[in-house]
Amino acid sequence: MKKIIYLLTILFLVACSGNKQQEVTLLDKTAFDKEVDGKPVSLYTLNSGNGLIVQVTNFGLRIVSIWTPDKNGKYDDVAVGYEDIDRYLNNSGERFLGPVVGRYANRIAKGKFILDGEEYQLPINNNGQCLHGGLKGLDMVVWNVDKVSDKSIDFSYVSPDGEEGFPGEVKIHVNYSVTTDNELKITYEATTDKPTILNLSNHAFFNLKGEGNGTITDHELFIDADKTIPVDSVLIPTGEITSVEGTPFDFRKATAIGDRINQENEQLKNGLGYDLNWVLNKKTNGVELVASLYEPNSGRIMEVYTDQPGLQFYSGNFFDGNTNGKYNKPIKYREAVALETQKFPDSPNHGNFPSTRLNPGEIYKHTCIYKFLVK
């Protein structure tokens, strides 16, 4: 049967000359209403009331769309995603479009780590490594929806002891909210009943021109980081922490992503572009501005705030145009960017990296904010 795309059109007032109303086409929840693994899945809409509208699904806590205005008040959806739940379930393209990833975001070498003298083997799903929690990570499960309002949603999930090879029953609570300052705020809390490792993140892909509207290489990126973590040919950290000074990885001054992306550099070669973790210049353990992304034509800016020590910047190097996004436009090479707040990749195998260990009685906490504005 031919696929039917359900769309819901709403009108709202935008802050542009003449206060004209603009028609914004949102995805209808009926395109996401389905039972998966015996649990209900749906689509939820958050509205800041001041120009930011976000749609998310409780399947993997995926950010499906983010509508925000440009400098002229014109709205575009700046998140990359799919238009219905079936495309996420039967995905032939990029798996990690917009979800919470874990239990361990990023890579663990050969899927192995030792905790309290015991070796654990995780599923291998990426060039001989474990990526983003394994074959069925947190991105592929149905989360409980605990509380919903126009501006906030509380989700929870209990990851059983041994799920994807990780020790401990881990209870995770995640809140997605929007503010009148046009922030999308993601907060995580988790506890465990036995020692484990935990490193959560969100894997949203952004294009500030709008999904499918062209390259991200002209986006100007700022990252407040003096150092990065070099990786080998399969993107596993070497254990070094190196300075960005004089390298293509120095974004301490906002620079177009494409200016140095094709330079002769081993790290760029390994990632086929940018795909590294930056060691953030955190001044406190609290939430701070750590990065920003600016698209000159639209004037859109996305600021990134977090309390985490690392930021994985990925420049969409593996998109090939063979898969279309929500609006039937192909997702092409370097037409989306991910900025993932997290701890460091493969930390359990590197004693000089921040610990990702979580013990009973402790609470894992993580805040990430994506703030949208224009200039």
C-alpha positions, 0 to 999 in steps of 0.5 A: 500500500502506498505510504500516506504522509499525514501532516497537520497544519497550524497557524501562529504569529511570528515576530516579523514585519507586520506581524503576519501569520505564517503557515507551518506544517507539522507532522501529525501524531497519527503518523507515529501512533503505533504499538512497538514491542507491546508499548504505545508510541506517539508524537509530541509537540512542544511550543515555547510560545515565542517562536520555537516548536519541537516535535519528539517521539518516545521511540528512542526519544527522537527529536523529529523536527525543530521549527525556528525563524530566520532573521526575516521571520521565515520558519524552517525545520532545522532538524533532520528526521523522518516523517513517520514511525515506520521509517524509524523502525524499518530504517535503510539510512542513518540510524541515529537521527535525533535519539538519546543514545546509550547506555554508552554514547560514542565508541567502546573499543572492541566492545570490551571493558573491565569493571571491578576485575570482570570483563564485559563484552558488548555487541559489535556494531561499527567497524569492530567496535560498540557504537552508541550502546550496541545493536538495540541501544536506548535509541531503539526502545520505547520510553514511558511517557510520565508527564506531558505539557505544552512546554515539557515532557518527562520520560523514563526507561528501566534498562534491565541488568545485562541489557546489551551486555551492560551490568546493573539495572539502570533507571533513567529519567529524561526531560525535554522542555522548551523555554520562552528564550527559545531553548530546547533543554534536555536533562538526564538523571539515572541510578543503578543497582550495581556498579556500571558505566553510563554515558548518555547523549542526544544525537540530533542532526542540524542544518540551520538552513532547514532540512535538505536545504544544502551544505553545512560546510558554510555554517560557522562553528565555535567550540570553546576547547583547547584540546581534542582526543585523537583517534585511530583508523576505526575512530577509537581514542589513542589515549592522547589529549592534544592541543588544537593550536595550529590544526584544523580542529581549532574552532576557538574563533568561529570558523566555517566548517568547510574552510579546513575540512579537506586539508591533509590531516590524519585525523580528518582522514580517519573521520572522512571529515570532522568526527572527534571529541573536543575537551571543553574548557569548562570553568565550573561543573555547571552548565556553560556555553560551550559551542555555537553554530551560525548560518550566515544566509538565514542568520540563525544561531544555535548555541550549545550549553552543557555541564559535560566535559566533552563535545563530539562534533560530526560533520555528516560525512557518511550521508550519501543522498540515498535516503530522503528526509521528512520532506522528500529531499535527499540527505546529502553528504555534509548536509547535517551536523551533530554536536553531542554533549557527553563524556569521552569515547572509550573512557572505561579503557583510558584511566586518564579520561573522566570516569563514566562509572556509576555506583549504587547510591549515586545519581548520574546527571547531565544537562544539554541546551540547544538555544536558537536565536538570530542575528 
